[in-house]
Amino acid sequence: MDPEALGREYDKMANRWQEAFLQTNGFAQFERAIRFAKNRGPALDIGCGSSGRFINLLLKQGFAPEGLDVSKEMIALARQRHPDVSFYHADISKWSFPKQYDFISAWDSTWHLPLNLQEPVLHKICDGLADNGVFIFTTGALDGPHEKPDSSMGIEVWYGILGIPRTLELLDRFGCVCRHLEYDQFPEQHLYIIAQKRPSMKNGSLGATSNREPPSMPLLRS
């Protein structure tokens, strides 16, 4: 599914993301990720939605958060809640990072990208982390690559999954270390990962390897 079409689908339910039952979803996982952060400067919430719950949490933890979402309506509502925060209405696969961030989140968001965009977007996000920056994101708890359409929320969305082994391999290739991996809704196939950017080469020490190109891999589709 084209990310811009995905944005139009989420426009239809932007108000739903402000309902009370969603306001603490993911908090415990975020708090775990924040404990790994060595610096509390710029932060970016990819797929920020309209509730501002993660923006609030990051502000309380001393970060300077920004939000990005492909849904125009989500961004409009988010700006109403946090007029002093920078929000970007953009497709993450085409967006250029304006800076490096100490914390990046993609909670239930980038997994909506088509399978062929999963690897380049993961690469882009890892490059967008500052040294020791932390990245928390969700993906499907599958062993291999997979993609499928889904309409269980009442809108048409798409899911693209690289699979756990490939995701961990790419994190390493792109200069990050997996700090935590958890099936947080088991037996549902919902997985979250906390990764941290290795420091760049300084004084001859081993640093990030994000300039290395990973080998190609055939895509498996349902």
N, C-alpha and C positions, 0 to 999 in steps of 0.2 A: 504494500500500500504506500502510495506517495505521501511523504510527511505533511505536505500542505493539505491533502485530503483528510489526513488524520486530524489536523488542526480544526478543520471545518466540522468534523464529527464531534470533537470535544467542545466546540462552541455551543452545541445543542444542550449540553449538560453542565455548563460552567458553574451555575448556581449550586448544583448538588455538592460540589467540593467544599462548600461552606457549611454543610450540615454538621451538627455536633458530633455524630458518631465517628467522623473522620479526624477530629481535631487532635487526637493523641496517637493516631496510627503511625507506627515507625519511630516513635520517640525513644523507646528503650534501645533500639538499634543505633539510632543517631548518637545517643549519649555514650554508647560503647565506642563508636567511631571517634568521637571527639576526644576521648581519653588518649588516643594515639597521637593527636595533633601536638606538635612541638611549637607551632607558631599560630597566632590567632589574628591574622590579617584578613585579606580578601577571601570571600567564600562565594561559591556559585551553586545555586540549586537549579538543576536542569529538569525541565518538566515541573516547574514550581507550582502550577495550578493556581487556584484563586484563593485558597484558604489562608495562606501566609503562615501556616503552623511551623514549618521548618525555618522560615525567615525569622519568626519570633524566637525560636529556640537558639538559632545562631547569634542573634543580637544579644540575647541574655548571656551567652557564653563568650562574648567579647569579640566576635567576628564582625566584619563589615560585609554583610551578604548582598548578593545580587540574584535576580531570578531570570530565568529564560523559559519560554514556553512557545510551542508552535500554534497554540490556540489564541486568537486575538481577543476573544471574550474573557478567557482566563486571565490574561495579562491586564485587561481593563479593570477587572474586579480586584486583582492583586494590587494595582496602583492605588485604588481607592483606600485599601487597608493600610498601605505603607507608602504614602506619597513621597517620603524622603529616601526611598530605596530605588536603585536603578533596576529596571526591568527591560528585558529584550523580547520582542515578538519576533522569533526567528526559528528556523530549522537548524538544529544542532549539526546536521551533516554538512551544511553550507556556511555556517556561522564561523567567523574568525575570532579567536580569543583576544580580547584587548589587553590582557595581562596574564600572569600566572597566579594561581590561587593556592592558598594554604589548605583549603577544604573544598571539595566538589562532591555534590550528591546527585544521584539520578535514581530516585526511588520510584519504581513502577513506571518508568518513563522511556528510557532508551530501548527497552525490550520491545517497544512498538515499532522500531525501525525494521525495514526489510533485512533479510539475512545478509544480502550483499553489502549492506552499509554497516553491519555490526563491527567488523574488524577495523575499517578506517575511522569510525567514530571513537572506538575504544582507544586507538592510537592517538587521535586528536586530544582526547580528554587526558590521557597520561602525559602528553606533552604540555598540557595546560596546567599541570600541577607544579608548584614550586618545590624546591628541595624539601624533603620530609613531609610534603603535602599529603593529605589523606583523601581517599576517594571511596565513598560508599555507594553501592548500586545493587539493584535486584536483577535477577535473571531466572530462567527456568532451570529446575533441578534435573536436567537431563544429561546423559553421558555423551551425546553426539549432537550435531547441528540439526535444527528443525525450524520450520516456519509454518504458520497456519493463520487463517482468518478466524475471527471470533465476534459474536454479537450478543454475548451473555449480559452485557451492561445496557443493552438497548440501543447501542450504536455500533457501527461497523469499524472494527480495529484489526490490527495485524500484530502478530508476535514473531520475532526472529530470535533464535537462540543458537549460540555457538557451541554449547555443551561445556560441561565443567572442565574436562582436561584441556580443551583448546583455549578456553578463557584464561585459565591459570598459566598456560604456556605463553600466551600473548602478553599478559600482565608482566611476566618476567622479561620478555623481549623488549617491551616498551618501557623498561626501567623501573618497574614497581615490584613490591613484595606483598604477597597475600598475608595479611595479619589475622584475618578471621573469616571463616566461611560457616554458614549455618542454615540448616533447613528450619526456618523459624515458624513455619506453619504446617509442619509434618502431620499427616501424610500427604498434604497438598504439595505440589511441585513448585513451591515458592522458595527461592534461595536468595540470601543476601551475602555480599562479599565486602570486606573492608580491605583496601589496598593502600600502600604507602609508597611514595616516590623515593627511590634511592638518591642520596646526594650525588651531585655531579662530581666529575673528577677534580680533585684538589690535592695538590702535593703528591701526585702519583697514585692516589687511592682509586679503587674501582668505582666507577660511577654508572650512570644510566646508559642504556644501550638502545635508546629509542630510534636511532638512525639505522638500525639493522632491519632489513626487509625480511619478513617471515616467509617461509615457503608457501606456495599456493596450495589450496586444499579444495577438493571437490565438495560441492554443496549437496546435501541430502534434503529432499523435500517430501512432505507427506502427500 
